[in-house]
Amino acid sequence: MWGWLFHRVTGIILAFGLIYHFFMMHFMEAEAYSYQSVIQRLSEPSWKLFNIVFLISALYHGFYGINGLVKEYVKSEGLKNFLKFFMFILSLALAFFGIKIVIF
């Protein structure tokens, strides 16, 4: 029950995040794309929070969907358990390195 709800919530977060990202990146004046402007923007706590929430939402939403495919199409219990474990470890590693990149 909770997994389904979080999948829907992260989908909504991703939809609004993508719209916001699209408008910020495609309707800005040219000087907003300079190296200094980008570094300044990415050093703000609000942008860091946005990027972390966006990253976690994308990882959860994507891996939850892949998990559903594994549950439905993989018949072998051993392979199914291995893939679930592998996806869990991979998602944690991607979250760790993504957050590390955003924070530092």
N, CA, C and O atoms as a printed pandas DataFrame, in Angstrom:
     atom_number atom_name residue_name chain_id  residue_number  x_coord  y_coord  z_coord
0              1         N          MET        A               1    0.820   -1.198    0.000
1              2        CA          MET        A               1    0.000    0.000    0.000
2              3         C          MET        A               1    0.862    1.259    0.000
3              4         O          MET        A               1    0.632    2.164   -0.802
4              5         N          TRP        A               2    1.857    1.328    0.895
5              6        CA          TRP        A               2    2.679    2.543    0.981
6              7         C          TRP        A               2    3.560    2.720   -0.240
7              8         O          TRP        A               2    3.788    3.846   -0.681
8              9         N          GLY        A               3    4.055    1.627   -0.791
9             10        CA          GLY        A               3    4.886    1.712   -1.988
10            11         C          GLY        A               3    4.130    2.323   -3.154
11            12         O          GLY        A               3    4.659    3.167   -3.877
12            13         N          TRP        A               4    2.886    1.891   -3.330
13            14        CA          TRP        A               4    2.035    2.425   -4.395
14            15         C          TRP        A               4    1.812    3.921   -4.194
15            16         O          TRP        A               4    1.889    4.697   -5.147
16            17         N          LEU        A               5    1.536    4.327   -2.953
17            18        CA          LEU        A               5    1.296    5.741   -2.651
18            19         C          LEU        A               5    2.556    6.572   -2.913
19            20         O          LEU        A               5    2.477    7.632   -3.534
20            21         N          PHE        A               6    3.713    6.102   -2.447
21            22        CA          PHE        A               6    4.964    6.829   -2.680
22            23         C          PHE        A               6    5.288    6.911   -4.165
23            24         O          PHE        A               6    5.842    7.909   -4.626
24            25         N          HIS        A               7    4.945    5.867   -4.914
25            26        CA          HIS        A               7    5.180    5.884   -6.354
26            27         C          HIS        A               7    4.369    6.998   -7.001
27            28         O          HIS        A               7    4.872    7.701   -7.877
28            29         N          ARG        A               8    3.127    7.166   -6.581
29            30        CA          ARG        A               8    2.285    8.243   -7.117
30            31         C          ARG        A               8    2.791    9.608   -6.681
31            32         O          ARG        A               8    2.823   10.541   -7.484
32            33         N          VAL        A               9    3.184    9.737   -5.422
33            34        CA          VAL        A               9    3.684   11.020   -4.920
34            35         C          VAL        A               9    4.970   11.416   -5.636
35            36         O          VAL        A               9    5.131   12.574   -6.022
36            37         N          THR        A              10    5.884   10.471   -5.816
37            38        CA          THR        A              10    7.133   10.797   -6.519
38            39         C          THR        A              10    6.862   11.128   -7.979
39            40         O          THR        A              10    7.577   11.937   -8.571
40            41         N          GLY        A              11    5.848   10.517   -8.564
41            42        CA          GLY        A              11    5.468   10.878   -9.939
42            43         C          GLY        A              11    5.009   12.327  -10.023
43            44         O          GLY        A              11    5.352   13.030  -10.974
44            45         N          ILE        A              12    4.248   12.774   -9.053
45            46        CA          ILE        A              12    3.794   14.169   -9.018
46            47         C          ILE        A              12    4.980   15.102   -8.801
47            48         O          ILE        A              12    5.090   16.135   -9.462
48            49         N          ILE        A              13    5.866   14.741   -7.878
49            50        CA          ILE        A              13    7.068   15.557   -7.632
50            51         C          ILE        A              13    7.899   15.656   -8.905
51            52         O          ILE        A              13    8.388   16.733   -9.245
52            53         N          LEU        A              14    8.061   14.546   -9.606
53            54        CA          LEU        A              14    8.838   14.549  -10.847
54            55         C          LEU        A              14    8.182   15.410  -11.919
55            56         O          LEU        A              14    8.870   16.131  -12.641
56            57         N          ALA        A              15    6.872   15.342  -12.027
57            58        CA          ALA        A              15    6.182   16.142  -13.039
58            59         C          ALA        A              15    6.387   17.632  -12.787
59            60         O          ALA        A              15    6.739   18.375  -13.703
60            61         N          PHE        A              16    6.169   18.067  -11.559
61            62        CA          PHE        A              16    6.366   19.488  -11.242
62            63         C          PHE        A              16    7.839   19.879  -11.301
63            64         O          PHE        A              16    8.176   20.978  -11.741
64            65         N          GLY        A              17    8.711   18.985  -10.861
65            66        CA          GLY        A              17   10.141   19.264  -10.927
66            67         C          GLY        A              17   10.639   19.401  -12.354
67            68         O          GLY        A              17   11.468   20.262  -12.648
68            69         N          LEU        A              18   10.137   18.556  -13.239
69            70        CA          LEU        A              18   10.532   18.646  -14.649
70            71         C          LEU        A              18   10.031   19.934  -15.288
71            72         O          LEU        A              18   10.750   20.569  -16.060
72            73         N          ILE        A              19    8.805   20.320  -14.969
73            74        CA          ILE        A              19    8.271   21.579  -15.501
74            75         C          ILE        A              19    9.106   22.747  -15.004
75            76         O          ILE        A              19    9.479   23.625  -15.782
76            77         N          TYR        A              20    9.399   22.759  -13.704
77            78        CA          TYR        A              20   10.212   23.829  -13.131
78            79         C          TYR        A              20   11.601   23.852  -13.765
79            80         O          TYR        A              20   12.095   24.914  -14.146
80            81         N          HIS        A              21   12.224   22.695  -13.876
81            82        CA          HIS        A              21   13.551   22.589  -14.485
82            83         C          HIS        A              21   13.513   23.069  -15.937
83            84         O          HIS        A              21   14.410   23.788  -16.377
84            85         N          PHE        A              22   12.483   22.673  -16.677
85            86        CA          PHE        A              22   12.366   23.068  -18.073
86            87         C          PHE        A              22   12.303   24.596  -18.205
87            88         O          PHE        A              22   13.013   25.181  -19.023
88            89         N          PHE        A              23   11.464   25.223  -17.412
89            90        CA          PHE        A              23   11.343   26.674  -17.504
90            91         C          PHE        A              23   12.605   27.387  -17.022
91            92         O          PHE        A              23   12.986   28.418  -17.576
92            93         N          MET        A              24   13.250   26.844  -15.997
93            94        CA          MET        A              24   14.484   27.478  -15.500
94            95         C          MET        A              24   15.621   27.350  -16.521
95            96         O          MET        A              24   16.439   28.260  -16.653
96            97         N          MET        A              25   15.673   26.247  -17.227
97            98        CA          MET        A              25   16.792   26.020  -18.127
98            99         C          MET        A              25   16.553   26.513  -19.552
99           100         O          MET        A              25   17.518   26.721  -20.287
100          101         N          HIS        A              26   15.316   26.705  -19.961
101          102        CA          HIS        A              26   15.050   27.056  -21.352
102          103         C          HIS        A              26   14.493   28.461  -21.551
103          104         O          HIS        A              26   14.397   28.934  -22.684
104          105         N          PHE        A              27   14.134   29.118  -20.483
105          106        CA          PHE        A              27   13.585   30.465  -20.623
106          107         C          PHE        A              27   14.363   31.483  -19.791
107          108         O          PHE        A              27   13.798   32.479  -19.340
108          109         N          MET        A              28   15.644   31.235  -19.589
109          110        CA          MET        A              28   16.503   32.164  -18.857
110          111         C          MET        A              28   17.306   32.978  -19.862
111          112         O          MET        A              28   17.518   32.554  -20.998
112          113         N          GLU        A              29   17.740   34.136  -19.432
113          114        CA          GLU        A              29   18.596   34.940  -20.287
114          115         C          GLU        A              29   19.967   34.273  -20.422
115          116         O          GLU        A              29   20.346   33.446  -19.593
116          117         N          ALA        A              30   20.689   34.632  -21.450
117          118        CA          ALA        A              30   21.936   33.940  -21.801
118          119         C          ALA        A              30   22.987   34.019  -20.696
119          120         O          ALA        A              30   23.723   33.054  -20.490
120          121         N          GLU        A              31   23.076   35.138  -19.983
121          122        CA          GLU        A              31   24.116   35.243  -18.944
122          123         C          GLU        A              31   23.840   34.334  -17.753
123          124         O          GLU        A              31   24.738   34.107  -16.941
124          125         N          ALA        A              32   22.634   33.812  -17.627
125          126        CA          ALA        A              32   22.318   32.881  -16.539
126          127         C          ALA        A              32   22.964   31.515  -16.758
127          128         O          ALA        A              32   22.975   30.685  -15.848
128          129         N          TYR        A              33   23.496   31.275  -17.945
129          130        CA          TYR        A              33   24.150   30.011  -18.239
130          131         C          TYR        A              33   25.666   30.059  -18.063
131          132         O          TYR        A              33   26.354   29.071  -18.319
132          133         N          SER        A              34   26.176   31.186  -17.634
133          134        CA          SER        A              34   27.624   31.285  -17.428
134          135         C          SER        A              34   28.048   30.392  -16.265
135          136         O          SER        A              34   27.244   30.027  -15.408
136          137         N          TYR        A              35   29.309   30.058  -16.264
137          138        CA          TYR        A              35   29.837   29.167  -15.228
138          139         C          TYR        A              35   29.600   29.747  -13.844
139          140         O          TYR        A              35   29.153   29.038  -12.942
140          141         N          GLN        A              36   29.891   31.015  -13.670
141          142        CA          GLN        A              36   29.729   31.657  -12.358
142          143         C          GLN        A              36   28.270   31.659  -11.907
143          144         O          GLN        A              36   27.982   31.425  -10.733
144          145         N          SER        A              37   27.359   31.918  -12.825
145          146        CA          SER        A              37   25.937   31.932  -12.469
146          147         C          SER        A              37   25.458   30.554  -12.041
147          148         O          SER        A              37   24.709   30.414  -11.074
148          149         N          VAL        A              38   25.895   29.552  -12.766
149          150        CA          VAL        A              38   25.480   28.186  -12.442
150          151         C          VAL        A              38   26.056   27.768  -11.091
151          152         O          VAL        A              38   25.341   27.194  -10.269
152          153         N          ILE        A              39   27.319   28.043  -10.852
153          154        CA          ILE        A              39   27.950   27.689   -9.572
154          155         C          ILE        A              39   27.270   28.419   -8.424
155          156         O          ILE        A              39   27.029   27.825   -7.373
156          157         N          GLN        A              40   26.959   29.694   -8.608
157          158        CA          GLN        A              40   26.283   30.446   -7.558
158          159         C          GLN        A              40   24.901   29.859   -7.274
159          160         O          GLN        A              40   24.520   29.687   -6.117
160          161         N          ARG        A              41   24.160   29.555   -8.326
161          162        CA          ARG        A              41   22.811   29.003   -8.158
162          163         C          ARG        A              41   22.867   27.640   -7.459
163          164         O          ARG        A              41   22.070   27.361   -6.564
164          165         N          LEU        A              42   23.808   26.805   -7.872
165          166        CA          LEU        A              42   23.897   25.468   -7.287
166          167         C          LEU        A              42   24.451   25.466   -5.871
167          168         O          LEU        A              42   24.348   24.453   -5.179
168          169         N          SER        A              43   25.035   26.572   -5.420
169          170        CA          SER        A              43   25.532   26.641   -4.048
170          171         C          SER        A              43   24.455   27.077   -3.063
171          172         O          SER        A              43   24.674   27.028   -1.853
172          173         N          GLU        A              44   23.307   27.499   -3.555
173          174        CA          GLU        A              44   22.209   27.918   -2.676
174          175         C          GLU        A              44   21.521   26.695   -2.075
175          176         O          GLU        A              44   21.302   25.703   -2.770
176          177         N          PRO        A              45   21.180   26.759   -0.786
177          178        CA          PRO        A              45   20.531   25.616   -0.129
178          179         C          PRO        A              45   19.211   25.197   -0.776
179          180         O          PRO        A              45   18.886   24.010   -0.801
180          181         N          SER        A              46   18.457   26.150   -1.292
181          182        CA          SER        A              46   17.179   25.790   -1.918
182          183         C          SER        A              46   17.397   24.940   -3.169
183          184         O          SER        A              46   16.632   24.012   -3.429
184          185         N          TRP        A              47   18.440   25.253   -3.945
185          186        CA          TRP        A              47   18.741   24.444   -5.132
186          187         C          TRP        A              47   19.259   23.075   -4.744
187          188         O          TRP        A              47   18.942   22.076   -5.390
188          189         N          LYS        A              48   20.058   23.029   -3.685
189          190        CA          LYS        A              48   20.543   21.728   -3.219
190          191         C          LYS        A              48   19.374   20.853   -2.778
191          192         O          LYS        A              48   19.317   19.667   -3.106
192          193         N          LEU        A              49   18.442   21.449   -2.031
193          194        CA          LEU        A              49   17.277   20.699   -1.590
194          195         C          LEU        A              49   16.447   20.236   -2.783
195          196         O          LEU        A              49   16.015   19.085   -2.832
196          197         N          PHE        A              50   16.224   21.136   -3.748
197          198        CA          PHE        A              50   15.478   20.769   -4.954
198          199         C          PHE        A              50   16.143   19.594   -5.659
199          200         O          PHE        A              50   15.466   18.638   -6.035
200          201         N          ASN        A              51   17.447   19.653   -5.841
201          202        CA          ASN        A              51   18.166   18.583   -6.544
202          203         C          ASN        A              51   18.127   17.259   -5.783
203          204         O          ASN        A              51   18.001   16.196   -6.391
204          205         N          ILE        A              52   18.235   17.321   -4.460
205          206        CA          ILE        A              52   18.195   16.092   -3.666
206          207         C          ILE        A              52   16.801   15.474   -3.703
207          208         O          ILE        A              52   16.670   14.263   -3.882
208          209         N          VAL        A              53   15.766   16.284   -3.538
209          210        CA          VAL        A              53   14.392   15.769   -3.600
210          211         C          VAL        A              53   14.108   15.198   -4.986
211          212         O          VAL        A              53   13.485   14.144   -5.111
212          213         N          PHE        A              54   14.566   15.895   -6.026
213          214        CA          PHE        A              54   14.369   15.432   -7.392
214          215         C          PHE        A              54   15.096   14.104   -7.619
215          216         O          PHE        A              54   14.547   13.186   -8.229
216          217         N          LEU        A              55   16.327   14.009   -7.129
217          218        CA          LEU        A              55   17.113   12.775   -7.273
218          219         C          LEU        A              55   16.448   11.609   -6.564
219          220         O          LEU        A              55   16.279   10.542   -7.153
220          221         N          ILE        A              56   16.069   11.799   -5.306
221          222        CA          ILE        A              56   15.459   10.721   -4.530
222          223         C          ILE        A              56   14.126   10.303   -5.163
223          224         O          ILE        A              56   13.812    9.115   -5.230
224          225         N          SER        A              57   13.354   11.276   -5.620
225          226        CA          SER        A              57   12.077   10.963   -6.269
226          227         C          SER        A              57   12.293   10.155   -7.545
227          228         O          SER        A              57   11.586    9.179   -7.796
228          229         N          ALA        A              58   13.265   10.563   -8.343
229          230        CA          ALA        A              58   13.542    9.848   -9.593
230          231         C          ALA        A              58   14.025    8.429   -9.313
231          232         O          ALA        A              58   13.594    7.485   -9.976
232          233         N          LEU        A              59   14.911    8.275   -8.343
233          234        CA          LEU        A              59   15.414    6.938   -8.024
234          235         C          LEU        A              59   14.299    6.047   -7.493
235          236         O          LEU        A              59   14.156    4.906   -7.933
236          237         N          TYR        A              60   13.511    6.552   -6.558
237          238        CA          TYR        A              60   12.434    5.729   -6.009
238          239         C          TYR        A              60   11.430    5.358   -7.099
239          240         O          TYR        A              60   11.053    4.194   -7.238
240          241         N          HIS        A              61   11.006    6.345   -7.862
241          242        CA          HIS        A              61   10.001    6.115   -8.890
242          243         C          HIS        A              61   10.501    5.107   -9.930
243          244         O          HIS        A              61    9.773    4.192  -10.314
244          245         N          GLY        A              62   11.724    5.279  -10.373
245          246        CA          GLY        A              62   12.289    4.383  -11.378
246          247         C          GLY        A              62   12.495    2.974  -10.871
247          248         O          GLY        A              62   12.112    2.011  -11.535
248          249         N          PHE        A              63   13.095    2.843   -9.701
249          250        CA          PHE        A              63   13.379    1.506   -9.183
250          251         C          PHE        A              63   12.120    0.794   -8.708
251          252         O          PHE        A              63   12.061   -0.435   -8.746
252          253         N          TYR        A              64   11.122    1.534   -8.267
253          254        CA          TYR        A              64    9.848    0.904   -7.917
254          255         C          TYR        A              64    9.198    0.322   -9.176
255          256         O          TYR        A              64    8.643   -0.776   -9.150
256          257         N          GLY        A              65    9.276    1.066  -10.261
257          258        CA          GLY        A              65    8.741    0.564  -11.521
258          259         C          GLY        A              65    9.478   -0.663  -12.017
259          260         O          GLY        A              65    8.855   -1.625  -12.465
260          261         N          ILE        A              66   10.801   -0.638  -11.941
261          262        CA          ILE        A              66   11.592   -1.808  -12.354
262          263         C          ILE        A              66   11.288   -2.998  -11.451
263          264         O          ILE        A              66   11.224   -4.135  -11.919
264          265         N          ASN        A              67   11.102   -2.740  -10.162
265          266        CA          ASN        A              67   10.763   -3.805   -9.228
266          267         C          ASN        A              67    9.434   -4.462   -9.616
267          268         O          ASN        A              67    9.286   -5.680   -9.522
268          269         N          GLY        A              68    8.479   -3.649  -10.047
269          270        CA          GLY        A              68    7.203   -4.207  -10.512
270          271         C          GLY        A              68    7.382   -5.108  -11.723
271          272         O          GLY        A              68    6.735   -6.149  -11.834
272          273         N          LEU        A              69    8.259   -4.705  -12.625
273          274        CA          LEU        A              69    8.540   -5.547  -13.793
274          275         C          LEU        A              69    9.193   -6.862  -13.392
275          276         O          LEU        A              69    8.859   -7.923  -13.920
276          277         N          VAL        A              70   10.125   -6.780  -12.454
277          278        CA          VAL        A              70   10.798   -8.002  -11.987
278          279         C          VAL        A              70    9.786   -8.931  -11.332
279          280         O          VAL        A              70    9.791  -10.134  -11.592
280          281         N          LYS        A              71    8.922   -8.387  -10.487
281          282        CA          LYS        A              71    7.909   -9.221   -9.822
282          283         C          LYS        A              71    7.005   -9.911  -10.827
283          284         O          LYS        A              71    6.630  -11.068  -10.641
284          285         N          GLU        A              72    6.660   -9.207  -11.881
285          286        CA          GLU        A              72    5.693   -9.740  -12.834
286          287         C          GLU        A              72    6.295  -10.695  -13.855
287          288         O          GLU        A              72    5.661  -11.684  -14.222
288          289         N          TYR        A              73    7.501  -10.417  -14.317
289          290        CA          TYR        A              73    8.037  -11.176  -15.447
290          291         C          TYR        A              73    9.113  -12.190  -15.100
291          292         O          TYR        A              73    9.333  -13.119  -15.877
292          293         N          VAL        A              74    9.786  -12.055  -13.980
293          294        CA          VAL        A              74   10.831  -13.022  -13.622
294          295         C          VAL        A              74   10.180  -14.157  -12.838
295          296         O          VAL        A              74    9.565  -13.932  -11.795
296          297         N          LYS        A              75   10.319  -15.350  -13.341
297          298        CA          LYS        A              75    9.654  -16.511  -12.739
298          299         C          LYS        A              75   10.493  -17.175  -11.646
299          300         O          LYS        A              75    9.944  -17.668  -10.660
300          301         N          SER        A              76   11.805  -17.192  -11.812
301          302        CA          SER        A              76   12.683  -17.849  -10.851
302          303         C          SER        A              76   12.774  -17.027   -9.567
303          304         O          SER        A              76   13.124  -15.848   -9.604
304          305         N          GLU        A              77   12.460  -17.646   -8.440
305          306        CA          GLU        A              77   12.519  -16.948   -7.148
306          307         C          GLU        A              77   13.943  -16.513   -6.802
307          308         O          GLU        A              77   14.151  -15.430   -6.254
308          309         N          GLY        A              78   14.910  -17.352   -7.122
309          310        CA          GLY        A              78   16.304  -17.009   -6.833
310          311         C          GLY        A              78   16.753  -15.786   -7.622
311          312         O          GLY        A              78   17.364  -14.872   -7.068
312          313         N          LEU        A              79   16.450  -15.772   -8.909
313          314        CA          LEU        A              79   16.801  -14.633   -9.747
314          315         C          LEU        A              79   16.031  -13.388   -9.323
315          316         O          LEU        A              79   16.576  -12.284   -9.311
316          317         N          LYS        A              80   14.769  -13.573   -8.976
317          318        CA          LYS        A              80   13.938  -12.449   -8.531
318          319         C          LYS        A              80   14.526  -11.821   -7.264
319          320         O          LYS        A              80   14.619  -10.597   -7.168
320          321         N          ASN        A              81   14.920  -12.642   -6.300
321          322        CA          ASN        A              81   15.510  -12.130   -5.065
322          323         C          ASN        A              81   16.850  -11.448   -5.327
323          324         O          ASN        A              81   17.145  -10.403   -4.746
324          325         N          PHE        A              82   17.664  -12.046   -6.210
325          326        CA          PHE        A              82   18.941  -11.428   -6.552
326          327         C          PHE        A              82   18.739  -10.063   -7.196
327          328         O          PHE        A              82   19.416   -9.101   -6.835
328          329         N          LEU        A              83   17.814   -9.973   -8.142
329          330        CA          LEU        A              83   17.563   -8.701   -8.832
330          331         C          LEU        A              83   17.028   -7.643   -7.881
331          332         O          LEU        A              83   17.409   -6.476   -7.970
332          333         N          LYS        A              84   16.146   -8.042   -6.972
333          334        CA          LYS        A              84   15.635   -7.087   -5.979
334          335         C          LYS        A              84   16.773   -6.571   -5.096
335          336         O          LYS        A              84   16.868   -5.369   -4.846
336          337         N          PHE        A              85   17.627   -7.466   -4.629
337          338        CA          PHE        A              85   18.767   -7.074   -3.795
338          339         C          PHE        A              85   19.719   -6.176   -4.575
339          340         O          PHE        A              85   20.184   -5.160   -4.058
340          341         N          PHE        A              86   20.006   -6.547   -5.811
341          342        CA          PHE        A              86   20.906   -5.758   -6.656
342          343         C          PHE        A              86   20.339   -4.358   -6.901
343          344         O          PHE        A              86   21.067   -3.369   -6.819
344          345         N          MET        A              87   19.049   -4.277   -7.200
345          346        CA          MET        A              87   18.428   -2.970   -7.436
346          347         C          MET        A              87   18.426   -2.119   -6.171
347          348         O          MET        A              87   18.608   -0.903   -6.237
348          349         N          PHE        A              88   18.221   -2.751   -5.031
349          350        CA          PHE        A              88   18.255   -2.011   -3.766
350          351         C          PHE        A              88   19.638   -1.421   -3.520
351          352         O          PHE        A              88   19.764   -0.243   -3.186
352          353         N          ILE        A              89   20.669   -2.235   -3.684
353          354        CA          ILE        A              89   22.046   -1.774   -3.481
354          355         C          ILE        A              89   22.406   -0.707   -4.513
355          356         O          ILE        A              89   23.033    0.296   -4.171
356          357         N          LEU        A              90   22.018   -0.912   -5.761
357          358        CA          LEU        A              90   22.307    0.064   -6.816
358          359         C          LEU        A              90   21.611    1.396   -6.535
359          360         O          LEU        A              90   22.212    2.456   -6.708
360          361         N          SER        A              91   20.356    1.348   -6.105
361          362        CA          SER        A              91   19.649    2.593   -5.806
362          363         C          SER        A              91   20.284    3.322   -4.628
363          364         O          SER        A              91   20.378    4.549   -4.651
364          365         N          LEU        A              92   20.719    2.600   -3.601
365          366        CA          LEU        A              92   21.406    3.238   -2.477
366          367         C          LEU        A              92   22.730    3.863   -2.918
367          368         O          LEU        A              92   23.067    4.970   -2.499
368          369         N          ALA        A              93   23.471    3.158   -3.758
369          370        CA          ALA        A              93   24.746    3.697   -4.242
370          371         C          ALA        A              93   24.527    4.945   -5.086
371          372         O          ALA        A              93   25.249    5.930   -4.930
372          373         N          LEU        A              94   23.544    4.915   -5.976
373          374        CA          LEU        A              94   23.254    6.093   -6.804
374          375         C          LEU        A              94   22.791    7.265   -5.947
375          376         O          LEU        A              94   23.174    8.407   -6.203
376          377         N          ALA        A              95   21.970    6.995   -4.932
377          378        CA          ALA        A              95   21.516    8.062   -4.032
378          379         C          ALA        A              95   22.700    8.642   -3.264
379          380         O          ALA        A              95   22.818    9.860   -3.133
380          381         N          PHE        A              96   23.572    7.778   -2.759
381          382        CA          PHE        A              96   24.733    8.241   -1.999
382          383         C          PHE        A              96   25.618    9.151   -2.843
383          384         O          PHE        A              96   25.949   10.262   -2.427
384          385         N          PHE        A              97   26.001    8.679   -4.029
385          386        CA          PHE        A              97   26.880    9.481   -4.862
386          387         C          PHE        A              97   26.194   10.717   -5.413
387          388         O          PHE        A              97   26.837   11.755   -5.569
388          389         N          GLY        A              98   24.910   10.634   -5.712
389          390        CA          GLY        A              98   24.172   11.806   -6.179
390          391         C          GLY        A              98   24.089   12.880   -5.104
391          392         O          GLY        A              98   24.314   14.059   -5.380
392          393         N          ILE        A              99   23.770   12.476   -3.888
393          394        CA          ILE        A              99   23.699   13.442   -2.787
394          395         C          ILE        A              99   25.076   14.007   -2.484
395          396         O          ILE        A              99   25.214   15.196   -2.194
396          397         N          LYS        A             100   26.090   13.161   -2.552
397          398        CA          LYS        A             100   27.470   13.627   -2.329
398          399         C          LYS        A             100   27.845   14.693   -3.353
399          400         O          LYS        A             100   28.470   15.695   -3.004
400          401         N          ILE        A             101   27.470   14.487   -4.604
401          402        CA          ILE        A             101   27.779   15.470   -5.664
402          403         C          ILE        A             101   27.027   16.769   -5.412
403          404         O          ILE        A             101   27.592   17.850   -5.576
404          405         N          VAL        A             102   25.766   16.681   -5.019
405          406        CA          VAL        A             102   24.963   17.889   -4.801
406          407         C          VAL        A             102   25.479   18.676   -3.604
407          408         O          VAL        A             102   25.575   19.902   -3.667
408          409         N          ILE        A             103   25.810   17.994   -2.525
409          410        CA          ILE        A             103   26.235   18.691   -1.302
410          411         C          ILE        A             103   27.626   19.275   -1.442
411          412         O          ILE        A             103   27.872   20.402   -1.013
412          413         N          PHE        A             104   28.543   18.518   -2.040
413          414        CA          PHE        A             104   29.931   18.999   -2.130
414          415         C          PHE        A             104   30.148   19.519   -3.500
415          416         O          PHE        A             104   31.243   19.981   -3.819
